[in-house]
């Protein structure tokens, strides 16, 4: 059994100590990473509950339920930060990226604990692929929010559209990596190529 709350405590404890000791932007970055870990934990609980409640199998849940829950949960702290603290535009990308990295970190460690650490190549591909997927979903939110946030009329519709896009991207990724052999490798590589494309096309948004 994967005791995700125990893993969460081990990862979150040093971050919380760092948050107490750090200052200014360093503290903010650690807070966002901790927020990513926390929403990953909550997403696991919610996804497990919905899977049991809807009486669906693991594969169906991974393709349908999990992307919806995880992307909504990652969006909530971002919206809270934007609405309550009203940050400067250049501070928004770092917030979203740190939440995505924290989320991917807990997810990868849980996968490692559940499946063992003896397959180096598989874990290397999985680690970079999953991390890049969550970051790319964050990238989509960054580019969209930076473009639409100042227009109040487009804000709600735009966020819904962005959320739909990242859920679809996440669902396709999960569907591919569940397949055996080369199909799974293609699935893991898609986010890496997406990250490279973002670096080339949208470098002005980097923090």
N, C-alpha and C positions, 0 to 999 in steps of 0.2 A: 504494500500500500504506500502511496505517495503522500506523506504528511506535509502538505504544502505550507501549513502554518508554522511548522518547525523550521523549515527552510527559510521562510520569510523572516522569522526572528533572527536567524543567523546572519542574513544579509542586511536586514534593516538596522540591527543594533549598532554596528560601526558607523552607519550613515547618521543615525540620530546623535551619536556622540560628536561626529563631525559637524553636524548642524549647530550644536551647542557651542562649539569652539570656533567655527568659521565666522566670517563677517562679510557683509555686503553681498556682492555677486556670487562669491564662493558659497555662502549659505543658501542663497536662492537656488543655485544649481543642485546642491545636495538635497534641498527640499523637493525639487522637481523629480529627481531620481527616486527619492523615497516615495513620492506620490505615484510614480509609475509602478513601483513594487506593490504598493497598497492596492491600486486599482486592479492589478493582475490577480492578487489574492481574492478580492471581491468578485472579479469576473469568474474565477474558478468555481466559487461557491454558487453564483447565480446560474452559470452554465450547467453545473451538475444538477441543480434543482430543476431547471427547465427540462433537461433531458429526461429526468425521472418523471416529471409531471406530464410531459407530452408522450412518454413511453416510446421513445425513438432510440435507434441503435447508435453506437459510438460514431460510425462513419457519417451517418446522416446529420448527427448533432455537430460534428466537426466542420461540416461544409455549410450548414444552415444556421444553427443556433450560435455557435462560438463566435463567428465573425461579427454578428450583430451585437452580441453582448460586449465583446472586447472593444470594439470601436466606439460604442456609445460610452462605455466606462472611461476610455481614454479621453474622450471629448469633454466629459464633465469637469475635470479639474482645469482644463484649458479655458472653458467658458467662465468658470468661477474667477480665474485669474484675470481674464479680459474685462469682465463686468464689474468686479469689485475693485481691482487695483488700477485699471485703466493704464496699462504700461505703455511705454514708448514702442513704436513700431519695430525698432531694431532689437528689442528684448523678447519679442514674441517667438521667433524661430527657436532660440535656445531653450525656452520653456517647453515647447512641443517636442523637440528632439530629446531632451533629458527625460521626459515622461515616457517616450517611446523606448529609450534605452533601458530605463529601469524596468519597464514591462517585459521587454525581451530578455533581460538578464534573469529574472525570476523564472520565466517560462523555460529558458534553456537549462538552467540548473535543475529544475524539476524533471525535465526530460532526461538529463544526465543521470540523476538519481534513480529514475524509474527503469532506464534501459541499459545502465552500465557504462563504463568508461573505456572499454577495451577496443572499440572500433574507432580509431583515430580519424581516418579519412571521412567516415560518415558523420562523425561529430563535428569535424571542421566545416564540412559543407553545410550541415544543419545549423551550426552556430552562426556562420556568416549569413546564410540564407534567411533564417528567422529574424535575426537582428536587422538585416537590411529591409525585410518586408515591413516590420513595424516602423522603421524609420521612414520608409517610402510613404506609408500611410500618413505619417506625420508630415512629410513633405507636401503631400496633396492638400492637407489642411492648412499648412503654412501659406502656400501660394494662394489658395482660395481666400483665406481669412485676410491676408495682407491686401488682397485686391478688393474684397467686398465689404470689409468691416466698417469703413467710413460711410457707406451708403446704408442708412437705416432701413430703407425699403427693401433692399436686396439681402440684408443680413440673414433673416430667418430662412428665406427660400434658398439662399446660397449655402448656408450651413447644412440644410437638409440634403441638398444636392451633393455637397462634398462628402457627407456621411454615407450617402448611397454609393458614391464612387469607391470610397475606401472599403466599405463592406463587400462590394463586388470583387475588388482586387484581392482582398483577404480571403474571400471564399474560393476564388479561382486558385490562389496559392495553396490553400489547404487541400483542395481537391486533387491538385497535381502531386503534392508531396506524399499523399496517401497511396499513390500508385507505386508499383514495384519498378526497380531498375532505372533505366535511363529517363523515364518520364518524371520520376521524382527528382532526379538531378536537374532536369530542365526547369522544374518548378522552383528549386532552390536558387538557380542561377538567374531567373527572371528579375527578382528584386535587386540583385547586384548590378545587372545591366541598367535597371531603372535608376539606381543611385548614380551610376556613371552618367546617364543621360541628364539627370537633374543637375549634376555638377557642371556639365557643359552648358546647359541651356539657361539655368536659373541661378547662376552664381551671385547675382546682385542681392539675393535674399539671404545669403549666408551671414551668420552673426560673427 
